[in-house]
Every structure is written in C-alpha cells, then in structure tokens.
Amino acid sequence: MKPKHPLSAFFLFSNERRAALLAENKNVLEVAKIAGEQWKNMTEKQKRPYEEVYTAHNILFLVGSLFTRYGFLDAFWKLQIAKKNKEKYTQEMEAYKQNKDEEAMNLKKEGEELMKLQKQEALQLLKKKEKTENIIKVRLFICCF
C-alpha cells in the first residue's frame, strides 16, 4: 500500500478553518472562497507553521515511499551495499594512485640512470678521442724530428 501524498500548507489551513466557517452556515463553495482569500492575505510569517507541518509530512511521505518501494530490508541492504561499493572504490583509487606514483618514480629513476650511462659513454668517447689525438700529436712530433 502506497503512502498518500501529504496535504499542502493551504489545505492544512483550510481544514483548520472549515469547521468554523461551516458553523456559520456557509456552504462548501463559500467556505473554499473565504479560505482562499484568507490564505492569500496571510503574511509569510502567518503561513510558516502550516508550511513547516507540510514539510515534515512530506519528508515522512518520501521516506515511507522509499520503504514501500524497496521494502525496509531492501532499502537497508541497498544502503549497506552502497557503503561497501564506496569503500571498495576508495581503496581501488588509492591503490591506483599509489601504483601511478610508483610508476612515475620508476620512470624518473630509469631516466636518471640512462642519463648517467649516456654521460659515462660520452666521457669514455671523449677520453678515446683525446687519447687518439695525443697519439696523432706524438706521431706527428716524432715524424717531424
């Protein structure tokens, strides 16, 4: 059985006024017109108590409709499953971020090591070049004397 929609703030007010107006021997049409005029002429402050009651009833209606749609246990289990899914997602995201950070660090280290090797190779080539130039200079020096 579905819960009924709550009465609006105006209907709460008019139900309260109806008994007094009917006691004055007014017909239903006159009661509706008078209640409408009174509601229209009320200030926000005067309307607030009726609107607060409507809001409270509306919240109860919404919660009740959730429980009737899914049943209490279904709604409870759906909330539990949602919590677990959120926790699992959070853990997976943390692991993903950590792996991503580790991969970035590894790539950085590999890049640094590659640069070191390239520097060492460049130094070795430079030394070989200098050695070759020195040998050429020595031979030229010997040939000239």
Backbone as ProteinMPNN parsed JSONL, in Angstrom:
{"seq_chain_A": "MKPKHPLSAFFLFSNERRAALLAENKNVLEVAKIAGEQWKNMTEKQKRPYEEVYTAHNILFLVGSLFTRYGFLDAFWKLQIAKKNKEKYTQEMEAYKQNKDEEAMNLKKEGEELMKLQKQEALQLLKKKEKTENIIKVRLFICCF", "coords_chain_A": {"N_chain_A": [[0.847, -1.185, 0.0], [0.684, 2.09, -0.996], [1.961, 5.078, 0.472], [-0.022, 8.011, 1.138], [0.058, 11.166, -0.548], [1.108, 14.093, 1.207], [-1.021, 16.633, 2.677], [-1.182, 19.9, 1.285], [0.211, 23.051, 2.455], [-1.755, 25.016, 2.282], [-4.138, 23.455, 2.242], [-3.983, 22.3, 4.776], [-4.367, 24.588, 6.342], [-6.925, 25.368, 5.388], [-8.496, 23.176, 6.181], [-8.384, 23.497, 8.913], [-9.777, 25.902, 9.221], [-12.238, 25.304, 8.092], [-14.219, 24.038, 9.751], [-15.051, 26.108, 11.499], [-16.083, 27.947, 9.658], [-18.121, 26.487, 8.453], [-19.78, 26.24, 10.621], [-20.867, 28.724, 10.698], [-22.927, 28.565, 8.97], [-22.21, 28.532, 6.237], [-21.985, 27.621, 2.811], [-20.244, 24.943, 1.022], [-18.882, 25.965, -1.212], [-18.686, 28.703, -0.594], [-17.12, 28.492, 1.705], [-14.703, 27.545, 0.627], [-13.98, 29.745, -1.004], [-13.708, 31.814, 0.891], [-11.698, 30.768, 2.564], [-9.61, 30.642, 0.694], [-9.25, 33.383, 0.11], [-8.503, 34.316, 2.656], [-6.107, 32.909, 2.993], [-4.592, 33.978, 0.918], [-4.282, 36.568, 1.81], [-2.702, 36.3, 4.02], [0.411, 36.735, 5.824], [3.863, 35.798, 5.199], [4.977, 34.967, 7.58], [2.725, 34.199, 9.035], [1.896, 32.064, 7.496], [3.946, 30.271, 7.808], [3.869, 28.223, 9.99], [2.058, 26.312, 8.941], [3.343, 25.589, 6.601], [5.64, 24.44, 7.645], [4.606, 22.173, 8.902], [3.641, 20.874, 6.637], [6.106, 20.39, 5.316], [7.368, 18.62, 7.111], [5.547, 16.461, 6.994], [5.833, 15.841, 4.313], [8.49, 14.943, 4.168], [8.263, 12.615, 5.718], [6.522, 11.257, 4.035], [8.147, 10.879, 1.743], [10.223, 9.255, 2.756], [8.692, 7.089, 3.593], [7.656, 6.256, 1.129], [9.974, 5.364, -0.107], [10.598, 3.17, 1.503], [8.332, 1.598, 1.067], [8.559, 1.144, -1.616], [11.017, -0.246, -1.92], [11.0, -1.867, 0.251], [11.725, -2.316, 3.705], [13.997, -3.867, 4.5], [15.246, -4.251, 2.032], [15.873, -1.601, 1.348], [17.607, -1.012, 3.439], [19.661, -2.903, 2.938], [20.46, -2.055, 0.422], [21.588, 0.397, 1.072], [23.736, -0.517, 2.639], [25.19, -1.996, 0.74], [25.834, 0.06, -1.004], [27.543, 1.555, 0.646], [29.655, -0.305, 0.977], [30.48, -0.556, -1.684], [31.378, 2.023, -2.125], [33.525, 2.13, -0.313], [35.161, 0.131, -1.422], [35.68, 1.256, -3.939], [37.089, 3.548, -3.125], [39.36, 2.352, -1.971], [40.424, 1.05, -4.24], [40.981, 3.252, -5.844], [42.948, 4.513, -4.298], [44.964, 2.559, -4.4], [45.442, 2.591, -7.131], [46.369, 5.233, -7.485], [48.688, 5.09, -5.926], [50.152, 3.128, -7.326], [50.443, 4.494, -9.719], [52.014, 6.666, -8.897], [54.289, 5.241, -8.078], [55.071, 4.126, -10.525], [55.704, 6.461, -11.909], [57.871, 7.349, -10.379], [59.64, 5.214, -10.831], [60.026, 5.466, -13.609], [61.269, 7.94, -13.622], [63.627, 7.339, -12.201], [64.729, 5.444, -13.944], [65.149, 7.075, -16.15], [67.039, 8.838, -15.075], [69.153, 7.028, -14.573], [69.691, 6.201, -17.192], [70.581, 8.619, -18.238], [72.934, 8.89, -16.727], [74.409, 6.697, -17.709], [74.642, 7.473, -20.38], [76.156, 9.791, -20.057], [78.505, 8.665, -19.012], [79.297, 7.076, -21.194], [79.679, 9.101, -23.054], [81.826, 10.442, -21.822], [83.754, 8.417, -21.942], [84.032, 8.19, -24.719], [85.008, 10.73, -25.235], [87.457, 10.594, -23.852], [88.707, 8.587, -25.359], [88.877, 9.929, -27.774], [90.56, 12.053, -27.076], [92.811, 10.567, -26.394], [93.395, 9.411, -28.836], [93.932, 11.704, -30.311], [96.183, 12.6, -28.919], [97.955, 10.522, -29.505], [98.197, 10.895, -32.235], [99.362, 13.417, -32.255], [101.785, 12.85, -30.985], [102.953, 11.096, -32.848], [103.092, 12.787, -35.013], [104.856, 14.599, -33.971], [107.125, 13.013, -33.614], [107.624, 12.28, -36.227], [108.333, 14.649, -37.344], [110.791, 15.25, -36.258]], "CA_chain_A": [[0.0, 0.0, 0.0], [1.49, 3.303, -1.116], [1.548, 6.173, 1.349], [-0.698, 9.119, 0.457], [0.773, 12.443, -0.565], [0.649, 14.94, 2.311], [-1.816, 17.809, 2.325], [-0.38, 21.108, 1.137], [0.067, 24.014, 3.556], [-3.066, 25.649, 2.127], [-5.194, 22.534, 2.66], [-3.916, 22.201, 6.237], [-5.012, 25.801, 6.834], [-8.368, 25.381, 5.096], [-9.148, 22.17, 7.04], [-8.489, 24.099, 10.243], [-10.794, 26.964, 9.159], [-13.504, 24.797, 7.562], [-15.223, 23.775, 10.803], [-15.578, 27.389, 11.981], [-16.883, 28.567, 8.59], [-19.351, 25.699, 8.284], [-20.624, 26.542, 11.777], [-21.533, 29.987, 10.385], [-23.906, 28.227, 7.933], [-21.712, 28.824, 4.889], [-21.929, 26.397, 2.01], [-18.898, 24.481, 0.725], [-18.28, 26.888, -2.17], [-18.323, 29.92, 0.14], [-16.014, 28.132, 2.607], [-13.487, 27.48, -0.193], [-13.629, 31.104, -1.414], [-13.249, 32.567, 2.066], [-10.398, 30.214, 2.978], [-8.642, 31.079, -0.318], [-8.978, 34.81, 0.32], [-7.745, 34.458, 3.9], [-4.753, 32.404, 2.733], [-3.921, 34.928, 0.045], [-3.998, 37.778, 2.579], [-1.803, 35.999, 5.144], [1.836, 37.03, 5.617], [4.728, 34.616, 5.201], [5.14, 34.553, 8.97], [1.495, 33.512, 9.426], [1.827, 30.805, 6.74], [5.079, 29.412, 8.143], [3.556, 26.991, 10.744], [1.412, 25.338, 8.051], [4.37, 25.116, 5.671], [6.537, 23.555, 8.391], [3.904, 20.896, 9.062], [3.661, 20.246, 5.315], [7.466, 19.916, 5.057], [7.584, 17.429, 7.937], [4.735, 15.374, 6.427], [6.403, 15.48, 3.016], [9.682, 14.126, 4.44], [7.771, 11.296, 6.114], [5.975, 10.626, 2.835], [9.24, 10.441, 0.88], [10.881, 8.111, 3.392], [7.744, 5.979, 3.526], [7.553, 5.743, -0.233], [11.191, 4.585, -0.36], [10.498, 1.884, 2.181], [7.321, 0.758, 0.43], [9.056, 0.758, -2.947], [12.079, -1.231, -1.818], [10.886, -2.643, 1.477], [12.683, -1.826, 4.7], [15.259, -4.596, 4.435], [15.895, -3.949, 0.757], [16.457, -0.258, 1.44], [18.746, -1.132, 4.352], [20.747, -3.615, 2.256], [20.956, -1.2, -0.654], [22.488, 1.361, 1.705], [24.949, -1.239, 3.03], [25.931, -2.309, -0.483], [26.386, 1.324, -1.496], [28.691, 1.882, 1.503], [30.757, -1.206, 0.644], [30.969, -0.183, -3.01], [32.141, 3.263, -1.984], [34.791, 1.779, 0.329], [35.957, -0.605, -2.41], [36.12, 2.233, -4.928], [38.111, 4.384, -2.491], [40.58, 1.547, -1.859], [40.969, 0.843, -5.582], [41.55, 4.521, -6.294], [44.194, 4.719, -3.559], [45.95, 1.641, -4.968], [45.759, 3.105, -8.47], [47.209, 6.421, -7.32], [49.982, 4.661, -5.419], [50.845, 2.493, -8.452], [50.787, 5.544, -10.675], [53.15, 7.389, -8.316], [55.451, 4.352, -8.126], [55.492, 4.056, -11.927], [56.354, 7.735, -12.239], [59.185, 7.345, -9.725], [60.486, 4.256, -11.548], [60.393, 6.072, -14.88], [62.225, 9.004, -13.334], [64.893, 6.689, -11.856], [65.264, 4.861, -15.177], [65.645, 8.196, -16.942], [68.275, 9.316, -14.458], [70.179, 6.017, -14.818], [70.026, 6.284, -18.607], [71.404, 9.821, -18.401], [74.255, 8.583, -16.169], [75.102, 5.832, -18.665], [74.983, 8.271, -21.562], [77.28, 10.664, -19.668], [79.705, 7.833, -18.914], [79.693, 6.734, -22.562], [80.215, 10.324, -23.668], [83.148, 10.669, -21.242], [84.668, 7.418, -22.498], [84.315, 8.588, -26.099], [85.858, 11.91, -25.17], [88.786, 10.132, -23.468], [89.276, 7.9, -26.52], [89.198, 10.957, -28.757], [91.754, 12.746, -26.583], [93.921, 9.623, -26.481], [93.717, 9.312, -30.265], [94.567, 12.981, -30.693], [97.524, 12.601, -28.32], [98.789, 9.587, -30.279], [98.465, 11.561, -33.511], [100.303, 14.505, -31.976], [103.082, 12.248, -30.697], [103.484, 10.584, -34.115], [103.483, 13.932, -35.825], [106.033, 15.181, -33.332], [108.244, 12.11, -33.884], [107.895, 12.333, -37.659], [108.914, 15.95, -37.677], [112.168, 15.334, -35.756]], "C_chain_A": [[0.89, 1.246, 0.0], [1.026, 4.346, -0.115], [0.91, 7.291, 0.526], [0.183, 10.354, 0.488], [0.243, 13.315, 0.575], [-0.182, 16.114, 1.788], [-0.895, 19.023, 2.23], [-0.634, 22.037, 2.325], [-1.306, 24.689, 3.485], [-4.188, 24.724, 2.606], [-5.175, 22.302, 4.166], [-4.628, 23.398, 6.872], [-6.52, 25.746, 6.614], [-9.114, 24.326, 5.91], [-9.353, 22.713, 8.448], [-9.628, 25.132, 10.281], [-12.187, 26.44, 8.782], [-14.584, 24.623, 8.639], [-15.857, 25.074, 11.284], [-16.474, 28.032, 10.92], [-18.188, 27.799, 8.351], [-20.312, 25.947, 9.44], [-21.385, 27.843, 11.574], [-22.56, 29.816, 9.258], [-23.473, 28.676, 6.534], [-21.738, 27.512, 4.107], [-20.483, 26.099, 1.628], [-18.178, 25.438, -0.229], [-17.829, 28.175, -1.478], [-17.14, 29.669, 1.066], [-14.697, 28.131, 1.832], [-13.042, 28.882, -0.603], [-13.059, 31.906, -0.246], [-11.869, 32.082, 2.516], [-9.305, 30.654, 1.99], [-8.262, 32.532, -0.142], [-8.147, 35.029, 1.582], [-6.296, 34.016, 3.706], [-3.94, 33.405, 1.909], [-3.489, 36.174, 0.825], [-3.051, 37.546, 3.763], [-0.362, 36.365, 4.793], [2.62, 35.714, 5.623], [4.887, 34.074, 6.616], [3.914, 33.785, 9.457], [1.376, 32.162, 8.722], [2.872, 29.791, 7.2], [4.704, 28.163, 8.944], [2.924, 25.911, 9.859], [2.433, 24.75, 7.073], [5.348, 24.174, 6.366], [5.902, 22.185, 8.591], [3.905, 20.139, 7.728], [5.048, 19.657, 5.021], [7.751, 18.638, 5.841], [6.806, 16.24, 7.376], [5.318, 14.907, 5.097], [7.652, 14.615, 3.188], [9.257, 12.714, 4.833], [7.215, 10.538, 4.915], [7.099, 10.075, 1.957], [9.96, 9.225, 1.457], [9.973, 6.893, 3.317], [7.638, 5.393, 2.133], [8.803, 4.96, -0.621], [11.073, 3.201, 0.263], [9.418, 1.004, 1.57], [7.78, 0.315, -0.948], [10.064, -0.371, -2.83], [11.901, -2.183, -0.638], [11.969, -2.197, 2.432], [14.023, -2.524, 4.564], [15.991, -4.329, 3.125], [16.573, -2.583, 0.812], [17.7, -0.29, 2.33], [19.923, -1.792, 3.642], [21.312, -2.795, 1.111], [21.913, -0.15, -0.095], [23.813, 0.694, 2.094], [25.818, -1.549, 1.819], [26.573, -1.046, -1.037], [27.609, 1.731, -0.672], [29.897, 1.015, 1.148], [31.345, -0.856, -0.718], [31.811, 1.076, -2.945], [33.504, 2.976, -1.36], [35.721, 1.079, -0.665], [36.518, 0.358, -3.459], [37.241, 3.101, -4.374], [39.433, 3.626, -2.386], [41.232, 1.352, -3.224], [41.614, 2.127, -6.116], [42.873, 4.807, -5.592], [45.3, 3.83, -4.123], [46.39, 2.125, -6.349], [46.688, 4.309, -8.38], [48.61, 6.043, -6.859], [50.794, 4.01, -6.539], [51.3, 3.526, -9.472], [51.999, 6.331, -10.181], [54.423, 6.547, -8.388], [55.985, 4.25, -9.559], [56.22, 5.339, -12.34], [57.75, 7.8, -11.624], [60.136, 6.398, -10.447], [60.94, 4.831, -12.89], [61.434, 7.167, -14.685], [63.606, 8.412, -13.028], [65.539, 6.095, -13.101], [65.843, 5.955, -16.072], [66.958, 8.724, -16.407], [69.427, 8.335, -14.712], [70.629, 6.049, -16.278], [70.912, 7.501, -18.883], [72.82, 9.582, -17.873], [75.065, 7.737, -17.153], [75.534, 6.613, -19.896], [76.141, 9.221, -21.26], [78.578, 9.873, -19.606], [80.219, 7.463, -20.307], [80.299, 7.947, -23.265], [81.609, 10.624, -23.136], [84.175, 9.687, -21.807], [85.048, 7.777, -23.942], [85.24, 9.8, -26.142], [87.298, 11.528, -24.827], [89.459, 9.424, -24.642], [89.714, 8.916, -27.571], [90.475, 11.686, -28.359], [92.985, 11.858, -26.715], [94.392, 9.503, -27.938], [94.42, 10.575, -30.734], [95.985, 13.06, -30.148], [98.465, 11.688, -29.102], [99.176, 10.236, -31.604], [99.49, 12.66, -33.315], [101.705, 13.949, -31.758], [103.717, 11.752, -31.998], [103.917, 11.735, -35.022], [104.763, 14.569, -35.278], [107.271, 14.346, -33.665], [108.639, 12.19, -35.36], [108.649, 13.627, -38.023], [110.35, 16.037, -37.213], [112.998, 14.309, -36.32]], "O_chain_A": [[1.733, 1.426, 0.879], [-0.173, 4.487, 0.124], [1.258, 7.493, -0.637], [0.953, 10.563, 1.425], [-0.951, 13.278, 0.875], [-0.064, 16.524, 0.634], [0.055, 19.154, 3.002], [-1.571, 21.835, 3.098], [-1.944, 24.908, 4.514], [-5.097, 25.172, 3.305], [-6.229, 22.127, 4.777], [-5.397, 23.241, 7.82], [-7.3, 26.036, 7.521], [-10.259, 24.557, 6.297], [-10.361, 22.43, 9.095], [-10.355, 25.217, 11.271], [-13.196, 27.062, 9.116], [-15.731, 25.024, 8.443], [-17.074, 25.137, 11.461], [-17.514, 28.602, 11.252], [-19.229, 28.398, 8.08], [-21.528, 25.872, 9.261], [-22.426, 28.058, 12.194], [-23.008, 30.797, 8.666], [-24.294, 29.146, 5.748], [-21.54, 26.435, 4.669], [-19.594, 26.912, 1.881], [-16.984, 25.689, -0.064], [-16.736, 28.679, -1.736], [-16.261, 30.52, 1.203], [-13.69, 28.65, 2.314], [-11.849, 29.183, -0.557], [-12.048, 32.593, -0.389], [-10.985, 32.886, 2.811], [-8.2, 31.001, 2.406], [-7.086, 32.884, -0.233], [-7.207, 35.824, 1.586], [-5.371, 34.666, 4.193], [-2.761, 33.642, 2.173], [-2.45, 36.764, 0.531], [-2.647, 38.498, 4.429], [0.039, 36.317, 3.63], [2.1, 34.664, 6.002], [4.928, 32.861, 6.822], [4.049, 32.822, 10.211], [0.82, 31.219, 9.284], [2.701, 28.588, 7.003], [5.195, 27.088, 8.598], [3.224, 24.727, 10.016], [2.389, 23.561, 6.758], [5.834, 23.221, 5.757], [6.571, 21.159, 8.468], [4.137, 18.931, 7.686], [5.145, 18.533, 4.527], [8.311, 17.685, 5.3], [7.341, 15.135, 7.289], [5.299, 13.715, 4.792], [7.851, 13.66, 2.437], [9.818, 11.732, 4.346], [7.409, 9.328, 4.79], [7.02, 8.942, 1.482], [10.269, 8.279, 0.732], [10.43, 5.791, 3.013], [7.54, 4.177, 1.97], [8.713, 3.994, -1.379], [11.403, 2.192, -0.362], [9.564, -0.219, 1.552], [7.428, -0.775, -1.4], [9.977, -1.354, -3.565], [12.59, -3.199, -0.552], [13.029, -1.745, 2.0], [15.066, -1.873, 4.517], [17.215, -4.195, 3.11], [17.712, -2.431, 0.373], [18.717, 0.329, 2.014], [21.052, -1.308, 3.726], [22.515, -2.834, 0.855], [22.931, 0.159, -0.714], [24.882, 1.272, 1.9], [27.038, -1.385, 1.865], [27.719, -1.071, -1.487], [28.601, 2.201, -1.229], [31.016, 1.513, 1.031], [32.564, -0.858, -0.891], [32.832, 1.188, -3.624], [34.521, 3.503, -1.812], [36.91, 1.389, -0.742], [37.692, 0.278, -3.818], [38.228, 3.362, -5.061], [40.496, 4.177, -2.672], [42.45, 1.472, -3.355], [42.663, 2.084, -6.76], [43.816, 5.289, -6.218], [46.432, 4.278, -4.306], [47.573, 2.072, -6.686], [47.675, 4.396, -9.111], [49.6, 6.6, -7.334], [51.981, 4.297, -6.694], [52.401, 3.441, -10.015], [52.906, 6.629, -10.958], [55.497, 7.055, -8.712], [57.195, 4.283, -9.782], [57.233, 5.29, -13.039], [58.698, 8.251, -12.268], [61.303, 6.729, -10.656], [62.105, 4.697, -13.263], [62.364, 7.304, -15.48], [64.624, 8.902, -13.518], [66.748, 6.222, -13.3], [66.901, 5.778, -16.677], [67.878, 9.022, -17.168], [70.541, 8.752, -15.027], [71.822, 5.936, -16.563], [71.866, 7.426, -19.658], [73.794, 10.015, -18.489], [76.239, 8.008, -17.406], [76.647, 6.443, -20.395], [77.008, 9.434, -22.107], [79.619, 10.33, -20.077], [81.419, 7.528, -20.571], [81.298, 7.836, -23.976], [82.49, 11.017, -23.902], [85.307, 10.06, -22.113], [86.21, 7.686, -24.336], [86.139, 9.881, -26.979], [88.244, 12.051, -25.417], [90.645, 9.634, -24.896], [90.777, 8.785, -28.178], [91.359, 11.912, -29.186], [94.06, 12.32, -27.095], [95.587, 9.494, -28.234], [95.399, 10.506, -31.477], [96.89, 13.533, -30.835], [99.625, 12.029, -29.335], [100.322, 10.144, -32.044], [100.397, 12.813, -34.133], [102.687, 14.489, -32.268], [104.907, 11.973, -32.222], [104.945, 11.675, -35.697], [105.628, 15.013, -36.033], [108.333, 14.892, -33.962], [109.821, 12.17, -35.702], [109.495, 13.642, -38.917], [111.092, 16.86, -37.75], [114.186, 14.234, -36.006]]}, "name": "protein", "num_of_chains": 1, "seq": "MKPKHPLSAFFLFSNERRAALLAENKNVLEVAKIAGEQWKNMTEKQKRPYEEVYTAHNILFLVGSLFTRYGFLDAFWKLQIAKKNKEKYTQEMEAYKQNKDEEAMNLKKEGEELMKLQKQEALQLLKKKEKTENIIKVRLFICCF"}
